[in-house]
Amino acid sequence: MEAPADLRLARGMARATAFPGKEALWQRWMREEDTFFTADDTRNRADIIVDTSMFGVALT
């Protein structure tokens, strides 16, 4: 599943409970996730890639 970084961050911020430093936590998570997926070559080995960017941010 894929979405642009700014949308991924917005979704994470919308889901996260309120606590100091949550944006820094999400940004660190995203950097680490990107590093892992690049090293693992995940996208090139995927059978199906789903672009979730058209769904925006769900506020619940």
All heavy atoms as TSV, in Angstrom:
chain	resi	resn	atom	element	x	y	z
A	1	MET	N	N	0.851	-1.167	0.000
A	1	MET	CA	C	0.000	0.000	0.000
A	1	MET	C	C	0.892	1.223	0.000
A	1	MET	O	O	1.883	1.261	0.715
A	1	MET	CB	C	-0.915	-0.028	1.206
A	1	MET	CG	C	-1.661	-1.332	1.271
A	1	MET	SD	S	-3.280	-1.443	1.979
A	1	MET	CE	C	-4.130	-0.009	1.744
A	2	GLU	N	N	0.553	2.185	-0.816
A	2	GLU	CA	C	1.370	3.381	-0.955
A	2	GLU	C	C	0.540	4.649	-0.864
A	2	GLU	O	O	-0.628	4.659	-1.241
A	2	GLU	CB	C	2.080	3.387	-2.309
A	2	GLU	CG	C	3.123	2.317	-2.448
A	2	GLU	CD	C	3.928	2.479	-3.725
A	2	GLU	OE1	O	3.490	3.202	-4.637
A	2	GLU	OE2	O	4.995	1.867	-3.800
A	3	ALA	N	N	1.180	5.692	-0.364
A	3	ALA	CA	C	0.615	7.040	-0.341
A	3	ALA	C	C	1.790	8.001	-0.188
A	3	ALA	O	O	2.837	7.632	0.348
A	3	ALA	CB	C	-0.361	7.206	0.814
A	4	PRO	N	N	1.637	9.244	-0.651
A	4	PRO	CA	C	2.709	10.225	-0.486
A	4	PRO	C	C	3.032	10.465	0.995
A	4	PRO	O	O	2.171	10.319	1.870
A	4	PRO	CB	C	2.139	11.492	-1.127
A	4	PRO	CG	C	1.016	11.038	-1.997
A	4	PRO	CD	C	0.487	9.778	-1.368
A	5	ALA	N	N	4.265	10.869	1.249
A	5	ALA	CA	C	4.727	11.053	2.630
A	5	ALA	C	C	3.863	12.032	3.416
A	5	ALA	O	O	3.548	11.779	4.582
A	5	ALA	CB	C	6.183	11.509	2.637
A	6	ASP	N	N	3.464	13.148	2.790
A	6	ASP	CA	C	2.666	14.127	3.532
A	6	ASP	C	C	1.308	13.561	3.927
A	6	ASP	O	O	0.798	13.831	5.023
A	6	ASP	CB	C	2.504	15.431	2.751
A	6	ASP	CG	C	1.846	15.250	1.383
A	6	ASP	OD1	O	1.884	14.138	0.821
A	6	ASP	OD2	O	1.293	16.243	0.878
A	7	LEU	N	N	0.737	12.729	3.101
A	7	LEU	CA	C	-0.541	12.095	3.419
A	7	LEU	C	C	-0.353	11.024	4.488
A	7	LEU	O	O	-1.159	10.905	5.411
A	7	LEU	CB	C	-1.175	11.500	2.161
A	7	LEU	CG	C	-2.532	10.843	2.326
A	7	LEU	CD1	C	-3.551	11.786	2.951
A	7	LEU	CD2	C	-3.037	10.343	0.962
A	8	ARG	N	N	0.720	10.258	4.400
A	8	ARG	CA	C	1.012	9.253	5.430
A	8	ARG	C	C	1.154	9.920	6.793
A	8	ARG	O	O	0.623	9.437	7.801
A	8	ARG	CB	C	2.291	8.482	5.084
A	8	ARG	CG	C	2.125	7.597	3.874
A	8	ARG	CD	C	3.439	7.029	3.350
A	8	ARG	NE	N	4.367	6.594	4.355
A	8	ARG	CZ	C	5.698	6.686	4.216
A	8	ARG	NH1	N	6.242	7.217	3.156
A	8	ARG	NH2	N	6.476	6.245	5.166
A	9	LEU	N	N	1.872	11.061	6.827
A	9	LEU	CA	C	2.055	11.776	8.085
A	9	LEU	C	C	0.717	12.288	8.607
A	9	LEU	O	O	0.409	12.141	9.793
A	9	LEU	CB	C	3.038	12.938	7.914
A	9	LEU	CG	C	3.278	13.793	9.150
A	9	LEU	CD1	C	3.822	12.965	10.316
A	9	LEU	CD2	C	4.218	14.951	8.819
A	10	ALA	N	N	-0.083	12.873	7.741
A	10	ALA	CA	C	-1.401	13.389	8.164
A	10	ALA	C	C	-2.271	12.269	8.722
A	10	ALA	O	O	-2.963	12.449	9.728
A	10	ALA	CB	C	-2.095	14.072	6.991
A	11	ARG	N	N	-2.237	11.108	8.097
A	11	ARG	CA	C	-3.019	9.976	8.597
A	11	ARG	C	C	-2.525	9.526	9.960
A	11	ARG	O	O	-3.315	9.235	10.859
A	11	ARG	CB	C	-2.952	8.810	7.608
A	11	ARG	CG	C	-3.741	9.049	6.357
A	11	ARG	CD	C	-3.516	7.923	5.379
A	11	ARG	NE	N	-4.333	8.094	4.186
A	11	ARG	CZ	C	-4.161	7.399	3.079
A	11	ARG	NH1	N	-3.209	6.485	3.001
A	11	ARG	NH2	N	-4.936	7.608	2.040
A	12	GLY	N	N	-1.210	9.448	10.117
A	12	GLY	CA	C	-0.647	9.056	11.406
A	12	GLY	C	C	-0.994	10.041	12.504
A	12	GLY	O	O	-1.355	9.643	13.617
A	13	MET	N	N	-0.910	11.318	12.183
A	13	MET	CA	C	-1.239	12.341	13.169
A	13	MET	C	C	-2.723	12.276	13.543
A	13	MET	O	O	-3.083	12.474	14.704
A	13	MET	CB	C	-0.912	13.727	12.612
A	13	MET	CG	C	0.572	13.941	12.338
A	13	MET	SD	S	1.562	14.028	13.823
A	13	MET	CE	C	1.039	15.616	14.424
A	14	ALA	N	N	-3.584	11.970	12.589
A	14	ALA	CA	C	-5.020	11.874	12.868
A	14	ALA	C	C	-5.335	10.659	13.748
A	14	ALA	O	O	-6.248	10.694	14.566
A	14	ALA	CB	C	-5.811	11.789	11.560
A	15	ARG	N	N	-4.562	9.588	13.595
A	15	ARG	CA	C	-4.803	8.371	14.376
A	15	ARG	C	C	-4.196	8.425	15.771
A	15	ARG	O	O	-4.698	7.793	16.695
A	15	ARG	CB	C	-4.211	7.152	13.659
A	15	ARG	CG	C	-4.982	6.656	12.498
A	15	ARG	CD	C	-4.507	5.270	12.069
A	15	ARG	NE	N	-3.070	5.182	11.910
A	15	ARG	CZ	C	-2.419	5.340	10.761
A	15	ARG	NH1	N	-3.078	5.633	9.669
A	15	ARG	NH2	N	-1.116	5.202	10.691
A	16	ALA	N	N	-3.088	9.136	15.892
A	16	ALA	CA	C	-2.334	9.123	17.149
A	16	ALA	C	C	-3.114	9.816	18.263
A	16	ALA	O	O	-3.789	10.806	18.032
A	16	ALA	CB	C	-0.987	9.812	16.965
A	17	THR	N	N	-2.988	9.267	19.445
A	17	THR	CA	C	-3.558	9.951	20.597
A	17	THR	C	C	-2.692	11.168	20.902
A	17	THR	O	O	-1.542	11.245	20.489
A	17	THR	CB	C	-3.601	9.009	21.819
A	17	THR	OG1	O	-2.272	8.552	22.092
A	17	THR	CG2	C	-4.516	7.825	21.574
A	18	ALA	N	N	-3.253	12.117	21.598
A	18	ALA	CA	C	-2.531	13.352	21.893
A	18	ALA	C	C	-1.415	13.094	22.898
A	18	ALA	O	O	-1.665	12.646	24.005
A	18	ALA	CB	C	-3.501	14.400	22.432
A	19	PHE	N	N	-0.201	13.333	22.494
A	19	PHE	CA	C	0.928	13.277	23.405
A	19	PHE	C	C	2.039	14.147	22.823
A	19	PHE	O	O	2.149	14.298	21.605
A	19	PHE	CB	C	1.414	11.843	23.643
A	19	PHE	CG	C	1.937	11.142	22.425
A	19	PHE	CD1	C	3.279	11.209	22.071
A	19	PHE	CD2	C	1.089	10.396	21.628
A	19	PHE	CE1	C	3.762	10.562	20.953
A	19	PHE	CE2	C	1.560	9.731	20.504
A	19	PHE	CZ	C	2.896	9.830	20.168
A	20	PRO	N	N	2.849	14.734	23.691
A	20	PRO	CA	C	3.925	15.602	23.208
A	20	PRO	C	C	4.895	14.821	22.315
A	20	PRO	O	O	5.246	13.682	22.613
A	20	PRO	CB	C	4.626	16.057	24.491
A	20	PRO	CG	C	3.633	15.850	25.580
A	20	PRO	CD	C	2.791	14.673	25.145
A	21	GLY	N	N	5.273	15.414	21.211
A	21	GLY	CA	C	6.268	14.801	20.341
A	21	GLY	C	C	5.732	13.803	19.343
A	21	GLY	O	O	6.519	13.102	18.703
A	22	LYS	N	N	4.416	13.724	19.177
A	22	LYS	CA	C	3.879	12.699	18.281
A	22	LYS	C	C	4.305	12.917	16.833
A	22	LYS	O	O	4.561	11.962	16.117
A	22	LYS	CB	C	2.368	12.570	18.396
A	22	LYS	CG	C	1.567	13.705	17.806
A	22	LYS	CD	C	0.080	13.432	17.921
A	22	LYS	CE	C	-0.736	14.535	17.278
A	22	LYS	NZ	N	-2.162	14.246	17.351
A	23	GLU	N	N	4.431	14.178	16.397
A	23	GLU	CA	C	4.850	14.404	15.014
A	23	GLU	C	C	6.286	13.934	14.792
A	23	GLU	O	O	6.595	13.307	13.781
A	23	GLU	CB	C	4.720	15.873	14.619
A	23	GLU	CG	C	5.050	16.090	13.152
A	23	GLU	CD	C	4.715	17.469	12.644
A	23	GLU	OE1	O	4.078	18.258	13.365
A	23	GLU	OE2	O	5.094	17.753	11.501
A	24	ALA	N	N	7.168	14.203	15.739
A	24	ALA	CA	C	8.558	13.746	15.626
A	24	ALA	C	C	8.611	12.220	15.594
A	24	ALA	O	O	9.399	11.630	14.840
A	24	ALA	CB	C	9.392	14.284	16.783
A	25	LEU	N	N	7.782	11.575	16.401
A	25	LEU	CA	C	7.725	10.115	16.413
A	25	LEU	C	C	7.300	9.578	15.049
A	25	LEU	O	O	7.924	8.668	14.506
A	25	LEU	CB	C	6.759	9.623	17.486
A	25	LEU	CG	C	6.486	8.120	17.498
A	25	LEU	CD1	C	7.726	7.355	17.925
A	25	LEU	CD2	C	5.319	7.797	18.409
A	26	TRP	N	N	6.231	10.156	14.475
A	26	TRP	CA	C	5.754	9.706	13.162
A	26	TRP	C	C	6.786	9.959	12.077
A	26	TRP	O	O	6.987	9.116	11.197
A	26	TRP	CB	C	4.426	10.382	12.815
A	26	TRP	CG	C	3.273	9.639	13.412
A	26	TRP	CD1	C	2.539	10.008	14.497
A	26	TRP	CD2	C	2.748	8.383	12.985
A	26	TRP	NE1	N	1.589	9.057	14.761
A	26	TRP	CE2	C	1.694	8.055	13.853
A	26	TRP	CE3	C	3.071	7.506	11.961
A	26	TRP	CZ2	C	0.961	6.882	13.714
A	26	TRP	CZ3	C	2.338	6.342	11.820
A	26	TRP	CH2	C	1.293	6.042	12.699
A	27	GLN	N	N	7.470	11.094	12.124
A	27	GLN	CA	C	8.485	11.379	11.111
A	27	GLN	C	C	9.652	10.411	11.213
A	27	GLN	O	O	10.166	9.945	10.195
A	27	GLN	CB	C	8.932	12.829	11.206
A	27	GLN	CG	C	7.851	13.771	10.733
A	27	GLN	CD	C	8.286	15.219	10.703
A	27	GLN	OE1	O	9.445	15.550	10.925
A	27	GLN	NE2	N	7.341	16.091	10.415
A	28	ARG	N	N	10.065	10.089	12.437
A	28	ARG	CA	C	11.141	9.102	12.621
A	28	ARG	C	C	10.696	7.738	12.114
A	28	ARG	O	O	11.439	7.053	11.406
A	28	ARG	CB	C	11.564	9.026	14.094
A	28	ARG	CG	C	12.798	8.124	14.267
A	28	ARG	CD	C	13.222	8.006	15.711
A	28	ARG	NE	N	12.337	7.070	16.377
A	28	ARG	CZ	C	11.781	7.254	17.568
A	28	ARG	NH1	N	12.009	8.354	18.251
A	28	ARG	NH2	N	11.010	6.339	18.096
A	29	TRP	N	N	9.474	7.343	12.458
A	29	TRP	CA	C	8.926	6.065	12.005
A	29	TRP	C	C	8.952	5.989	10.481
A	29	TRP	O	O	9.374	4.993	9.892
A	29	TRP	CB	C	7.502	5.891	12.517
A	29	TRP	CG	C	6.785	4.718	11.926
A	29	TRP	CD1	C	6.064	4.691	10.758
A	29	TRP	CD2	C	6.755	3.389	12.429
A	29	TRP	NE1	N	5.577	3.436	10.519
A	29	TRP	CE2	C	5.979	2.611	11.536
A	29	TRP	CE3	C	7.284	2.779	13.549
A	29	TRP	CZ2	C	5.752	1.259	11.743
A	29	TRP	CZ3	C	7.042	1.424	13.751
A	29	TRP	CH2	C	6.285	0.687	12.854
A	30	MET	N	N	8.506	7.059	9.820
A	30	MET	CA	C	8.440	7.072	8.366
A	30	MET	C	C	9.837	6.976	7.740
A	30	MET	O	O	10.021	6.259	6.748
A	30	MET	CB	C	7.717	8.330	7.882
A	30	MET	CG	C	6.229	8.291	8.192
A	30	MET	SD	S	5.365	9.857	7.898
A	30	MET	CE	C	5.795	10.197	6.215
A	31	ARG	N	N	10.821	7.661	8.316
A	31	ARG	CA	C	12.198	7.555	7.804
A	31	ARG	C	C	12.710	6.127	7.934
A	31	ARG	O	O	13.306	5.579	7.000
A	31	ARG	CB	C	13.135	8.506	8.555
A	31	ARG	CG	C	13.032	9.943	8.134
A	31	ARG	CD	C	14.171	10.782	8.719
A	31	ARG	NE	N	14.328	10.658	10.163
A	31	ARG	CZ	C	13.675	11.393	11.063
A	31	ARG	NH1	N	12.797	12.298	10.668
A	31	ARG	NH2	N	13.905	11.226	12.344
A	32	GLU	N	N	12.476	5.528	9.106
A	32	GLU	CA	C	12.932	4.155	9.330
A	32	GLU	C	C	12.213	3.177	8.404
A	32	GLU	O	O	12.823	2.249	7.875
A	32	GLU	CB	C	12.734	3.771	10.795
A	32	GLU	CG	C	13.658	4.533	11.726
A	32	GLU	CD	C	13.365	4.286	13.195
A	32	GLU	OE1	O	12.405	3.551	13.523
A	32	GLU	OE2	O	14.092	4.852	14.030
A	33	GLU	N	N	10.926	3.381	8.201
A	33	GLU	CA	C	10.141	2.535	7.310
A	33	GLU	C	C	10.649	2.661	5.869
A	33	GLU	O	O	10.832	1.658	5.177
A	33	GLU	CB	C	8.675	2.949	7.412
A	33	GLU	CG	C	7.715	2.089	6.639
A	33	GLU	CD	C	6.282	2.540	6.854
A	33	GLU	OE1	O	5.959	3.711	6.566
A	33	GLU	OE2	O	5.495	1.701	7.312
A	34	ASP	N	N	10.897	3.894	5.418
A	34	ASP	CA	C	11.417	4.107	4.066
A	34	ASP	C	C	12.772	3.431	3.889
A	34	ASP	O	O	13.036	2.804	2.852
A	34	ASP	CB	C	11.543	5.601	3.763
A	34	ASP	CG	C	10.194	6.286	3.577
A	34	ASP	OD1	O	9.177	5.587	3.360
A	34	ASP	OD2	O	10.170	7.535	3.662
A	35	THR	N	N	13.636	3.555	4.881
A	35	THR	CA	C	14.957	2.919	4.824
A	35	THR	C	C	14.818	1.408	4.714
A	35	THR	O	O	15.478	0.766	3.890
A	35	THR	CB	C	15.787	3.289	6.068
A	35	THR	OG1	O	15.966	4.711	6.086
A	35	THR	CG2	C	17.134	2.600	6.066
A	36	PHE	N	N	13.936	0.829	5.519
A	36	PHE	CA	C	13.724	-0.620	5.489
A	36	PHE	C	C	13.191	-1.073	4.134
A	36	PHE	O	O	13.709	-2.011	3.524
A	36	PHE	CB	C	12.760	-1.059	6.595
A	36	PHE	CG	C	12.387	-2.505	6.479
A	36	PHE	CD1	C	13.242	-3.490	6.944
A	36	PHE	CD2	C	11.208	-2.890	5.873
A	36	PHE	CE1	C	12.914	-4.839	6.813
A	36	PHE	CE2	C	10.867	-4.227	5.741
A	36	PHE	CZ	C	11.731	-5.204	6.213
A	37	PHE	N	N	12.133	-0.394	3.651
A	37	PHE	CA	C	11.528	-0.814	2.380
A	37	PHE	C	C	12.500	-0.664	1.219
A	37	PHE	O	O	12.482	-1.462	0.279
A	37	PHE	CB	C	10.242	-0.036	2.115
A	37	PHE	CG	C	9.099	-0.452	3.003
A	37	PHE	CD1	C	8.181	0.482	3.443
A	37	PHE	CD2	C	8.931	-1.773	3.400
A	37	PHE	CE1	C	7.118	0.109	4.252
A	37	PHE	CE2	C	7.884	-2.155	4.213
A	37	PHE	CZ	C	6.965	-1.217	4.643
A	38	THR	N	N	13.371	0.350	1.261
A	38	THR	CA	C	14.375	0.516	0.214
A	38	THR	C	C	15.387	-0.620	0.265
A	38	THR	O	O	15.697	-1.240	-0.755
A	38	THR	CB	C	15.084	1.882	0.356
A	38	THR	OG1	O	14.108	2.915	0.195
A	38	THR	CG2	C	16.180	2.042	-0.676
A	39	ALA	N	N	15.905	-0.901	1.448
A	39	ALA	CA	C	16.895	-1.977	1.601
A	39	ALA	C	C	16.304	-3.334	1.247
A	39	ALA	O	O	16.985	-4.192	0.668
A	39	ALA	CB	C	17.429	-1.993	3.034
A	40	ASP	N	N	15.046	-3.541	1.554
A	40	ASP	CA	C	14.367	-4.817	1.307
A	40	ASP	C	C	13.901	-4.939	-0.148
A	40	ASP	O	O	13.528	-6.016	-0.579
A	40	ASP	CB	C	13.170	-4.941	2.256
A	40	ASP	CG	C	12.554	-6.313	2.250
A	40	ASP	OD1	O	13.291	-7.299	2.457
A	40	ASP	OD2	O	11.331	-6.413	2.022
A	41	ASP	N	N	13.907	-3.822	-0.891
A	41	ASP	CA	C	13.418	-3.775	-2.273
A	41	ASP	C	C	11.971	-4.242	-2.355
A	41	ASP	O	O	11.549	-4.913	-3.290
A	41	ASP	CB	C	14.318	-4.603	-3.189
A	41	ASP	CG	C	14.167	-4.231	-4.646
A	41	ASP	OD1	O	13.788	-3.083	-4.947
A	41	ASP	OD2	O	14.410	-5.101	-5.503
A	42	THR	N	N	11.203	-3.855	-1.348
A	42	THR	CA	C	9.824	-4.312	-1.201
A	42	THR	C	C	8.966	-4.004	-2.418
A	42	THR	O	O	8.242	-4.874	-2.902
A	42	THR	CB	C	9.196	-3.656	0.056
A	42	THR	OG1	O	10.026	-3.957	1.174
A	42	THR	CG2	C	7.805	-4.181	0.318
A	43	ARG	N	N	9.029	-2.773	-2.920
A	43	ARG	CA	C	8.150	-2.375	-4.031
A	43	ARG	C	C	8.387	-3.239	-5.274
A	43	ARG	O	O	7.443	-3.657	-5.937
A	43	ARG	CB	C	8.351	-0.902	-4.367
A	43	ARG	CG	C	7.295	-0.377	-5.310
A	43	ARG	CD	C	7.458	1.125	-5.550
A	43	ARG	NE	N	6.236	1.744	-5.981
A	43	ARG	CZ	C	5.738	1.642	-7.208
A	43	ARG	NH1	N	6.359	0.914	-8.103
A	43	ARG	NH2	N	4.613	2.249	-7.523
A	44	ASN	N	N	9.640	-3.503	-5.595
A	44	ASN	CA	C	9.944	-4.298	-6.790
A	44	ASN	C	C	9.570	-5.766	-6.651
A	44	ASN	O	O	9.454	-6.466	-7.654
A	44	ASN	CB	C	11.416	-4.157	-7.161
A	44	ASN	CG	C	11.732	-2.785	-7.694
A	44	ASN	OD1	O	10.911	-2.172	-8.371
A	44	ASN	ND2	N	12.910	-2.276	-7.386
A	45	ARG	N	N	9.389	-6.235	-5.437
A	45	ARG	CA	C	9.019	-7.636	-5.228
A	45	ARG	C	C	7.521	-7.817	-5.001
A	45	ARG	O	O	7.032	-8.933	-4.929
A	45	ARG	CB	C	9.793	-8.212	-4.039
A	45	ARG	CG	C	11.293	-8.271	-4.290
A	45	ARG	CD	C	12.107	-8.945	-3.184
A	45	ARG	NE	N	11.912	-8.352	-1.873
A	45	ARG	CZ	C	11.229	-8.932	-0.878
A	45	ARG	NH1	N	10.683	-10.093	-1.031
A	45	ARG	NH2	N	11.123	-8.332	0.281
A	46	ALA	N	N	6.778	-6.717	-4.928
A	46	ALA	CA	C	5.343	-6.793	-4.653
A	46	ALA	C	C	4.582	-7.363	-5.852
A	46	ALA	O	O	4.905	-7.076	-7.002
A	46	ALA	CB	C	4.805	-5.408	-4.318
A	47	ASP	N	N	3.587	-8.174	-5.576
A	47	ASP	CA	C	2.703	-8.687	-6.625
A	47	ASP	C	C	1.653	-7.648	-7.005
A	47	ASP	O	O	1.248	-7.554	-8.157
A	47	ASP	CB	C	1.992	-9.959	-6.158
A	47	ASP	CG	C	2.950	-11.121	-5.982
A	47	ASP	OD1	O	3.914	-11.224	-6.761
A	47	ASP	OD2	O	2.737	-11.915	-5.053
A	48	ILE	N	N	1.206	-6.881	-6.023
A	48	ILE	CA	C	0.171	-5.869	-6.228
A	48	ILE	C	C	0.572	-4.623	-5.455
A	48	ILE	O	O	1.003	-4.711	-4.305
A	48	ILE	CB	C	-1.206	-6.358	-5.716
A	48	ILE	CG1	C	-1.649	-7.590	-6.489
A	48	ILE	CG2	C	-2.241	-5.254	-5.818
A	48	ILE	CD1	C	-2.882	-8.253	-5.915
A	49	ILE	N	N	0.426	-3.456	-6.078
A	49	ILE	CA	C	0.679	-2.183	-5.414
A	49	ILE	C	C	-0.632	-1.409	-5.399
A	49	ILE	O	O	-1.251	-1.205	-6.442
A	49	ILE	CB	C	1.774	-1.381	-6.133
A	49	ILE	CG1	C	3.089	-2.161	-6.073
A	49	ILE	CG2	C	1.918	0.009	-5.513
A	49	ILE	CD1	C	4.198	-1.586	-6.894
A	50	VAL	N	N	-1.064	-1.013	-4.213
A	50	VAL	CA	C	-2.320	-0.286	-4.046
A	50	VAL	C	C	-2.000	1.147	-3.663
A	50	VAL	O	O	-1.372	1.396	-2.635
A	50	VAL	CB	C	-3.196	-0.950	-2.950
A	50	VAL	CG1	C	-4.485	-0.172	-2.765
A	50	VAL	CG2	C	-3.472	-2.407	-3.301
A	51	ASP	N	N	-2.418	2.099	-4.500
A	51	ASP	CA	C	-2.233	3.517	-4.220
A	51	ASP	C	C	-3.426	3.992	-3.400
A	51	ASP	O	O	-4.544	4.043	-3.900
A	51	ASP	CB	C	-2.131	4.297	-5.523
A	51	ASP	CG	C	-1.940	5.793	-5.319
A	51	ASP	OD1	O	-1.967	6.254	-4.157
A	51	ASP	OD2	O	-1.778	6.497	-6.320
A	52	THR	N	N	-3.191	4.331	-2.142
A	52	THR	CA	C	-4.283	4.733	-1.246
A	52	THR	C	C	-4.435	6.248	-1.153
A	52	THR	O	O	-5.232	6.731	-0.359
A	52	THR	CB	C	-4.073	4.150	0.166
A	52	THR	OG1	O	-2.896	4.751	0.736
A	52	THR	CG2	C	-3.942	2.640	0.130
A	53	SER	N	N	-3.690	6.992	-1.962
A	53	SER	CA	C	-3.714	8.443	-1.841
A	53	SER	C	C	-5.068	9.052	-2.184
A	53	SER	O	O	-5.396	10.129	-1.712
A	53	SER	CB	C	-2.623	9.076	-2.697
A	53	SER	OG	O	-2.804	8.770	-4.058
A	54	MET	N	N	-5.868	8.384	-2.976
A	54	MET	CA	C	-7.160	8.942	-3.355
A	54	MET	C	C	-8.160	8.968	-2.197
A	54	MET	O	O	-9.182	9.633	-2.277
A	54	MET	CB	C	-7.758	8.165	-4.520
A	54	MET	CG	C	-8.104	6.741	-4.153
A	54	MET	SD	S	-9.248	5.988	-5.197
A	54	MET	CE	C	-8.590	5.101	-6.376
A	55	PHE	N	N	-7.854	8.278	-1.120
A	55	PHE	CA	C	-8.784	8.203	0.008
A	55	PHE	C	C	-8.591	9.308	1.035
A	55	PHE	O	O	-9.412	9.474	1.927
A	55	PHE	CB	C	-8.703	6.836	0.684
A	55	PHE	CG	C	-9.045	5.718	-0.246
A	55	PHE	CD1	C	-8.070	4.837	-0.665
A	55	PHE	CD2	C	-10.327	5.561	-0.741
A	55	PHE	CE1	C	-8.374	3.807	-1.548
A	55	PHE	CE2	C	-10.642	4.536	-1.624
A	55	PHE	CZ	C	-9.661	3.664	-2.024
A	56	GLY	N	N	-7.508	10.070	0.948
A	56	GLY	CA	C	-7.294	11.181	1.867
A	56	GLY	C	C	-7.083	10.735	3.300
A	56	GLY	O	O	-6.569	9.653	3.554
A	57	VAL	N	N	-7.509	11.575	4.220
A	57	VAL	CA	C	-7.338	11.322	5.646
A	57	VAL	C	C	-8.706	11.124	6.262
A	57	VAL	O	O	-9.583	11.969	6.127
A	57	VAL	CB	C	-6.626	12.500	6.343
A	57	VAL	CG1	C	-6.506	12.246	7.833
A	57	VAL	CG2	C	-5.275	12.749	5.731
A	58	ALA	N	N	-8.889	10.010	6.937
A	58	ALA	CA	C	-10.153	9.743	7.637
A	58	ALA	C	C	-10.045	10.268	9.052
A	58	ALA	O	O	-9.154	9.892	9.800
A	58	ALA	CB	C	-10.446	8.250	7.651
A	59	LEU	N	N	-10.946	11.136	9.422
A	59	LEU	CA	C	-10.970	11.659	10.787
A	59	LEU	C	C	-12.103	10.971	11.535
A	59	LEU	O	O	-13.264	11.164	11.216
A	59	LEU	CB	C	-11.177	13.179	10.770
A	59	LEU	CG	C	-10.102	13.971	10.048
A	59	LEU	CD1	C	-10.485	15.448	9.987
A	59	LEU	CD2	C	-8.765	13.805	10.720
A	60	THR	N	N	-11.731	10.147	12.477
A	60	THR	CA	C	-12.744	9.425	13.250
A	60	THR	C	C	-12.675	9.796	14.700
A	60	THR	O	O	-11.733	10.321	15.182
A	60	THR	CB	C	-12.574	7.909	13.129
A	60	THR	OG1	O	-11.254	7.562	13.547
A	60	THR	CG2	C	-12.819	7.476	11.708
